[in-house]
Amino acid sequence: MKAIVQHRYGGPETLEVAEIEPPTVGPNDVRVRVRAAAVDAGVRHLMTGTPWLVRPVMGWRGPRQRVPGIDAAGTVEAVGRDVTDLRPGDPVAGGVRGAYAELCAAKRTSWVRIPDGVSFEEAAAVPTSGSTALIAVRDTARIAAGQRVLITGAGSGVGTYAVQLATRAGATVTGVCRPSKTEIVRDLGADQVVGYEYLAGTRNRYDAVIDIAGNTGLAGLRRLLAPKGTAVLVGGEGKGGLFAGFDRQLRALFVSPFVGVRLKPLAVVTRSADVEQLLALVAGGELRPVIDRTFGIGEVADALAVTWTGAAAGKVIITM
């Protein structure tokens, strides 16, 4: 089968298109013919091997998982002997490893049926970014009707979902994004859309701040919050090294008990039950995956480059 393969840590230049053996199917596995895969910020950390603290798991000198990609949608090709509720041809999506290939395999629990009316491209855009946004809004910030919420990175993959979910919860939402994404964020339901310069000059008191892959200091986040408010730190970006931007997450854990507000780190999370709920919302027209553009399997390096510059509004999708 054709796949995107990486043998050493690095950026898009480390990728190549190769013919490799199809993944095997264990007793509880489902093998899927991939129709669409999403580019996620988390792919960057897996490809570059940063932060270095995770290399004992990811591989010291190169990625153990040679085929990148963590979100896929397609049709079932084969199932293991213990899988009884899926059959070849069923449309499924999930947060899985090895998505940038014609075929990928994962445990049955990783896959969710795609509802009628949802395209493969839309389904692929949901698992990682949608689940992370849902957990940030519902479980970590616990956003409720009437609250004031600030979302940075509102035009990103996670941010476009967070804006919609917070609005759906009844909050008054201020979205922070690049000027090129202002109209999209407003169309998703944000009550106010501002640029990043707003963060330095405001002392507004928000009940919750969802800071997506940002670099706002902890003192700056505290300044934005009302007493007993919550800041959710979703991911982190840095220049590499031991922590690669995640040192802010670690400091938040130590500072939070002493400052009168909640500073809650949140790593990228994908849970099948959440993916199923989100896909149902998409099918019902209550949630919209924002897809900036699509690329072919031979253009994965270009797709990654667009995402990593932050230029993409919502998700970038790779079609097989």
Helices and strands as residue ranges (DSSP letters): E 2-6, G 12-14, E 15-19, E 29-39, H 41-48, G 52-54, H 55-58, E 71-79, E 91-95, E 103-107, G 108-110, E 111-113, H 120-124, H 127-134, I 135-140, E 148-152, H 157-168, E 172-176, G 179-181, H 182-187, E 192-194, H 197-201, E 206-212, H 218-224, E 225-234, H 247-255, G 256-258, E 262-266, H 272-283, E 291-296, G 297-299, H 300-308, E 315-319
